[in-house]
């Protein structure tokens, strides 16, 4: 029996056709992956299914019954639930308060928190989620926050779960734990639709996979009968290189040096404690660590977004500790932030406005009294083409792009500054396989032209294949610096969680 069937779904946004007569069939009790390049229409299709967007045409069937889904409340009543790529939790609320929000059980005129907590604990135990209902969201690592989002759906009675890029911010260990939960949900009769760019994960967890390209469904594959290469070629329309192609690095002088840097944080576990490291011109220096162990603070002290308590930060011998972000940028440091929507873009600005942020007050984009829009539009056109940002319309607001295309927009802007040092946090997060290949190529090109790159990534295979050196950060301390060939993913994962290389 089919849990979900979408027939001839079409959705247009102005001149862009996001979904073009798309068909999707998801069988009851299966884990069905939906993959495709950034902008292929995956998230739009899921938002239509969840009632967040109305299709221009097409039909939706749930459990083989034709339905009209006008908003998420209709979807929830039909047994659907969605975990979005950017979590929708209230940090200062407890797990229980987040889970029951909008569906609070009452006792007289008051919310019955005792009953609510018992139900949350019951569901958590039943599906192996193992979450303390009394903890506040801000106290939880990102992997547990993801479980809270799933718990919210189960509390609302969801039988069909839509997970949009659920492993994008998870460590390998957290991903394995999530997959264990997904298998438990499947065994207990739940149906899961998984949107992801990670093809190894598709092969590991899904039963079938639908491939989308340029707004259309171009194939449905049985997972155990296909390969990563076949899926990628269907996604991109050409063979894709999975190995990072790079020559040997030729590191030059030290351009960034941190000496015994200490910095505070709202979360005690994220403070930096006597951090010392160097980045040389012509090298990619990776930072590996479980989220919440100081990577964010490390990037922020280098880019001027956080004050240090003690220590030194030198860029080409010049102290930049506690300087303003603008001064640091003007010295030749660019920054790809970890949260593209909060810190990387002004979502209501157009693509061309976002592409000149940080350069808008300089020639050739402005003179003493006015912006040079002809030059700005030409630059935006070129960058959008060169970085394959879709749709190719520089007048669109940035919020209209898919997450991966937003990431490519930021990469285009920061690389266009021709930095001497690029500080990049998760530059391929949420990016499709073709986009990852492209971004890796750009990073290596910058390295080979003499730029130093500090790369923070949760993708251990990316760090091992791309970096010339890797430092591991745990509890705010650099616990070691290694050449990629000196350790494997397992050993790296152990160091990230406080173990030894062993």
C-alpha positions in Angstrom: 0.0 0.0 0.0 1.2 3.5 -0.8 1.5 5.9 2.1 2.1 8.9 -0.1 1.5 9.5 -3.8 2.0 12.8 -5.6 0.8 13.0 -9.2 1.8 15.6 -11.7 2.8 18.2 -9.1 3.7 21.6 -10.7 4.8 24.7 -8.9 6.0 28.0 -10.4 7.6 30.9 -8.6 7.5 33.9 -11.1 9.7 32.7 -14.0 11.1 29.7 -12.1 9.5 26.2 -12.4 10.4 24.6 -9.1 8.4 21.4 -9.7 7.5 20.3 -13.3 4.8 17.5 -13.3 6.6 15.6 -10.5 5.4 12.1 -9.5 6.4 10.5 -6.2 5.3 7.2 -4.7 6.3 6.3 -1.1 5.3 2.9 0.1 4.0 2.4 3.7 6.7 1.3 6.1 9.7 2.2 3.9 12.5 4.8 4.2 12.4 6.6 0.9 15.2 9.0 0.0 14.6 12.0 -2.3 17.9 13.3 -3.7 18.9 15.9 -6.3 21.1 19.0 -6.9 20.4 22.2 -5.0 17.4 23.8 -6.6 16.2 20.5 -8.1 12.8 21.0 -6.3 13.1 18.5 -3.4 12.3 20.9 -0.5 9.5 22.6 -2.6 7.9 19.2 -3.2 8.0 18.4 0.5 6.6 21.8 1.5 3.7 21.1 -0.9 3.2 17.7 0.8 3.3 19.4 4.2 0.8 22.1 3.2 3.3 25.0 3.5 3.0 25.8 -0.3 0.0 25.3 -2.6 0.8 23.5 -5.9 -0.3 25.1 -9.1 -1.6 21.7 -10.3 -1.4 18.1 -9.4 -3.0 15.7 -6.9 -2.0 14.3 -3.5 -3.0 10.9 -2.1 -2.4 9.9 1.5 -2.9 6.2 2.2 -4.4 5.9 -1.3 -7.1 8.6 -0.6 -7.2 11.9 -2.5 -6.7 14.8 -0.1 -6.5 18.6 0.0 -3.7 19.9 2.2 -4.1 23.6 2.6 -1.8 24.1 5.6 0.4 22.2 8.0 -2.5 21.6 10.4 -4.2 19.6 7.6 -1.0 17.6 7.1 -0.7 16.9 10.8 -4.4 15.7 10.9 -3.5 13.3 8.1 -0.6 11.9 10.0 2.3 13.8 8.4 5.1 15.5 10.3 8.2 17.4 9.0 11.6 18.1 10.6 12.9 21.1 8.8 16.6 21.7 7.8 16.7 24.7 10.2 15.2 23.5 13.6 12.1 25.2 15.0 12.8 24.9 18.7 12.6 27.5 21.4 16.0 27.4 23.2 14.9 28.6 26.6 12.0 26.1 26.8 12.4 22.6 28.1 12.1 19.5 25.9 8.6 18.9 27.2 7.5 22.5 26.6 8.8 22.4 23.0 7.2 19.0 22.3 3.7 20.0 23.6 3.7 23.5 22.2 0.3 24.1 20.6 -1.1 20.8 21.9 -0.8 21.3 25.7 -2.9 18.9 27.8 -4.9 20.8 30.4 -6.2 20.2 33.9 -8.9 22.7 34.6 -7.5 26.1 33.6 -3.9 25.0 33.8 -1.5 23.1 31.6 -1.0 19.6 32.9 2.8 19.4 32.8 2.9 16.1 34.8 0.8 14.3 32.2 2.7 15.9 29.4 6.1 14.9 30.8 4.9 11.3 31.3 3.7 11.1 27.7 7.0 12.6 26.4 9.0 10.1 28.4 6.8 7.2 27.2 7.2 8.2 23.5 10.9 8.8 24.0 11.4 5.3 25.5 9.2 3.6 22.9 11.2 4.8 19.9 14.6 4.8 21.6 15.0 8.5 21.6 16.4 8.7 25.2 15.8 12.4 25.9 15.5 14.0 29.4 12.2 15.9 29.2 13.3 18.5 31.8 16.4 19.8 30.0 16.3 23.1 28.2 17.0 23.0 24.4 19.9 25.4 24.8 21.6 22.7 27.0 21.4 20.0 24.3 23.9 19.2 21.6 22.6 19.5 18.1 22.0 15.7 17.7 19.7 15.6 20.6 17.8 18.7 19.4 17.1 16.7 16.2 15.6 13.9 18.3 13.4 16.5 20.0 12.1 17.6 16.6 11.2 13.9 15.8 9.6 13.6 19.3 7.4 16.6 18.5 6.1 14.8 15.4 5.5 11.5 17.2 3.6 13.4 20.0 1.3 14.7 17.3 0.6 11.2 16.0 2.7 11.3 12.8 2.9 8.1 10.8 4.7 9.7 7.9 7.8 11.6 8.8 9.6 14.0 6.4 13.2 14.6 7.4 14.9 17.5 5.5 18.7 17.1 5.6 18.6 15.5 9.1 22.4 14.7 9.2 23.7 18.0 7.9 25.0 19.1 11.3 25.6 15.7 12.9 28.8 13.9 13.7 29.3 10.4 12.3 28.4 9.0 15.7 25.2 11.1 16.0 24.3 10.0 12.4 24.6 6.4 13.4 22.4 7.0 16.4 19.8 8.8 14.2 19.8 5.9 11.8 19.2 3.5 14.6 16.2 5.6 15.6 14.9 5.7 12.0 15.2 1.9 11.7 13.2 1.5 15.0 10.5 3.9 13.7 10.3 1.8 10.5 10.0 -1.4 12.4 7.1 0.1 14.3 5.3 0.9 11.1 6.3 4.5 10.4 7.0 5.7 6.9 10.0 8.1 6.4 10.8 10.4 3.6 14.5 11.4 3.7 15.9 14.5 1.8 19.6 14.3 1.8 22.7 15.1 -0.3 24.8 12.4 1.3 24.8 9.4 -1.0 26.6 7.0 1.3 23.8 7.6 3.8 21.2 7.0 1.1 22.8 3.6 0.4 23.0 2.8 4.1 19.5 3.7 5.3 17.0 3.9 2.5 14.9 1.2 0.7 14.3 3.2 -2.5 15.4 6.5 -3.8 13.7 9.1 -6.1 16.2 11.3 -8.0 15.2 14.8 -9.1 16.9 17.1 -11.6 15.8 20.6 -12.6 12.4 20.2 -11.1 11.6 16.8 -12.5 11.7 13.2 -11.2 14.3 11.5 -13.4 14.4 8.1 -11.8 13.3 5.8 -9.0 15.9 3.2 -7.9 15.9 0.2 -5.5 18.7 1.1 -3.1 20.3 -2.3 -2.9 20.4 -2.6 -6.7 22.1 0.8 -7.4 25.4 2.5 -6.7 26.5 6.0 -5.5 27.9 6.7 -9.0 24.6 5.8 -10.7 22.6 8.1 -8.3 25.1 10.9 -8.7 25.1 10.8 -12.5 21.3 10.8 -12.5 21.3 13.9 -10.2 23.9 15.9 -12.1 23.5 14.6 -15.6 27.2 13.7 -15.9 29.7 11.4 -14.1 30.9 12.9 -10.8 34.3 12.7 -9.2 34.1 11.5 -5.6 37.8 11.7 -4.9 39.2 15.2 -4.2 41.7 16.0 -7.1 44.6 18.0 -5.7 48.3 18.2 -6.0 50.8 18.4 -3.1 50.6 21.6 -1.0 53.5 24.1 -1.0 53.0 25.8 2.4 54.7 29.2 2.8 55.0 31.6 5.7 52.7 31.5 8.7 49.9 34.0 8.0 47.7 33.3 11.1 49.0 32.5 14.5 47.0 32.0 17.7 49.1 32.0 21.0 47.4 30.7 24.2 44.0 32.2 23.3 41.3 32.1 25.9 37.7 33.2 25.3 34.5 33.0 27.2 31.1 31.7 26.0 27.5 31.5 27.2 28.1 27.7 27.5 30.9 26.7 29.7 31.8 23.7 27.6 32.5 25.9 24.6 35.2 28.2 26.1 38.6 28.3 24.4 41.4 27.3 26.7 44.9 28.3 25.8 44.4 27.6 22.1 47.5 27.8 20.0 47.6 27.0 16.2 49.0 28.3 13.0 47.8 28.5 9.4 50.3 28.9 6.6 49.9 30.4 3.2 49.2 27.8 0.6 47.7 25.2 2.9 44.3 24.0 4.1 44.3 23.6 7.9 41.2 21.7 9.1 39.5 21.9 12.5 37.7 18.7 13.6 35.4 18.5 16.6 32.0 17.6 17.9 29.7 20.6 17.6 29.8 22.8 20.8 33.5 22.2 21.6 34.8 25.6 20.7 34.9 25.7 16.9 32.3 28.5 16.8 34.3 30.6 19.3 37.5 29.9 17.5 36.2 31.2 14.3 34.6 34.2 16.0 37.8 35.4 17.7 39.7 35.2 14.5 37.0 37.2 12.5 36.4 39.8 15.2 33.0 38.6 16.3 34.1 37.7 19.8 36.5 39.2 22.3 39.4 37.2 23.7 40.2 37.2 27.4 43.9 36.6 27.0 46.5 35.4 24.5 47.5 36.7 21.0 46.1 36.5 17.5 48.5 37.6 14.8 47.8 38.0 11.1 51.0 38.3 9.1 52.7 39.5 12.4 50.0 42.1 13.1 47.8 41.7 16.2 44.1 41.5 15.3 42.8 40.4 18.7 39.6 42.2 19.5 39.7 44.3 16.3 36.5 45.1 14.4 35.3 42.7 11.8 35.6 45.4 9.1 39.3 46.1 9.9 40.0 42.3 9.9 38.3 41.9 6.5 40.2 44.9 5.1 43.5 43.2 6.1 42.6 40.3 3.7 40.5 37.8 5.8 37.3 36.4 4.4 34.7 34.4 6.4 32.1 31.7 5.4 29.9 31.5 8.6 28.5 28.3 9.9 24.9 29.5 9.9 24.2 30.9 6.4 20.8 32.3 7.2 21.6 34.1 10.4 25.1 35.3 9.7 25.9 34.8 6.0 23.0 36.5 4.2 20.4 39.2 4.5 17.6 37.1 3.3 15.3 39.9 2.1 18.2 41.4 0.1 18.5 40.4 -3.5 21.2 38.2 -4.8 23.2 41.1 -6.2 23.0 43.0 -2.9 24.2 40.0 -1.0 27.0 39.4 -3.5 28.5 42.9 -2.8 28.1 42.9 1.0 31.4 44.0 2.5 32.5 45.4 -0.8 29.6 47.8 -1.4 31.5 50.9 -0.1 34.5 50.3 -2.4 35.4 50.8 -6.0 34.3 49.6 -8.5 30.9 49.1 -6.9 30.6 52.6 -5.5 31.9 56.1 -5.9 31.8 58.9 -3.4 28.1 59.5 -3.8 26.4 56.5 -5.5 26.5 52.8 -6.2 27.5 51.7 -9.7 24.6 49.4 -10.5 25.8 48.6 -14.0 29.0 47.2 -12.5 27.2 45.5 -9.6 24.7 43.7 -12.0 27.6 42.6 -14.2 29.6 41.2 -11.3 26.5 39.5 -9.9 25.7 37.9 -13.3 29.2 36.6 -13.6 29.4 35.2 -10.1 26.0 33.5 -10.4 27.1 31.9 -13.6 30.5 30.9 -12.4 29.2 29.4 -9.2 26.1 27.8 -10.8 23.7 29.5 -8.4 20.1 28.6 -9.3 17.8 30.3 -10.3 20.1 32.6 -12.3 18.2 35.8 -11.5 20.2 38.3 -9.5 17.0 40.3 -8.6 15.5 37.5 -6.5 15.6 37.7 -2.7 18.2 35.4 -1.2 15.5 33.6 0.8 14.0 32.3 -2.4 17.1 30.1 -3.0 17.5 26.5 -1.7 19.9 26.1 1.2 22.7 24.8 -1.0 22.3 27.7 -3.4 22.4 30.1 -0.5 25.7 28.5 0.5 27.1 28.8 -3.0 26.1 32.5 -2.9 28.2 33.1 0.2 31.1 31.1 -1.2 31.0 33.2 -4.4 31.0 36.5 -2.4 33.8 35.5 -0.1 36.0 34.0 -2.7 35.5 37.1 -4.9 37.3 39.1 -2.2 40.5 37.2 -3.1 41.4 36.7 0.5 44.9 36.0 1.9 43.1 33.9 4.6 39.7 32.2 4.2 38.0 31.1 7.4 35.4 28.6 6.3 32.9 27.0 8.6 31.1 24.0 7.1 31.3 25.4 3.5 29.7 22.3 1.9 26.9 21.8 4.5 23.6 21.2 2.7 25.3 21.3 -0.7 24.7 18.7 -3.4 27.4 16.3 -4.7 28.1 18.4 -7.8 28.3 21.6 -5.6 30.7 19.9 -3.1 33.0 18.9 -6.0 32.9 22.5 -7.2 33.6 24.1 -3.8 36.4 21.7 -3.1 38.0 22.7 -6.4 37.7 26.4 -5.6 39.3 25.8 -2.1 42.2 24.0 -3.7 42.6 26.7 -6.4 42.7 29.3 -3.6 45.3 27.2 -1.7 47.4 26.8 -4.8 47.4 30.5 -5.5 48.9 31.1 -2.0 45.8 31.6 0.2 45.7 30.1 3.7 42.5 28.3 4.5 41.2 27.4 8.0 38.4 24.8 7.4 35.9 23.8 10.1 33.9 20.8 9.0 31.8 18.1 10.6 32.4 15.9 7.6 35.5 13.8 8.6 35.9 12.3 5.1 36.0 15.9 3.8 38.7 16.9 6.3 40.8 13.8 5.6 40.7 14.2 1.8 40.9 18.0 1.5 43.2 19.2 4.3 47.0 19.4 4.5 46.9 19.5 8.3 44.1 18.7 10.8 43.8 20.0 14.4 41.3 18.3 16.8 39.4 20.5 19.3 37.7 19.0 22.3 36.2 20.9 25.2 37.8 24.1 24.0 41.3 22.6 23.8 43.4 21.7 20.8 44.3 18.1 21.6 46.5 17.4 18.6 47.5 18.4 15.1 48.1 15.7 12.5 48.8 15.1 8.8 45.7 13.4 7.2 47.6 10.2 6.6 48.4 9.8 10.3 44.9 8.8 11.3 41.6 7.5 9.9 38.0 8.5 10.5 37.6 6.2 13.5 40.7 7.6 15.2 39.7 11.1 14.4 36.2 10.5 15.8 37.8 9.1 19.1 39.9 12.2 19.5 36.9 14.4 18.9 35.0 12.8 21.8 37.9 12.9 24.3 39.5 9.5 23.5 43.0 8.8 22.4 44.4 8.0 19.0 45.1 4.6 20.3 
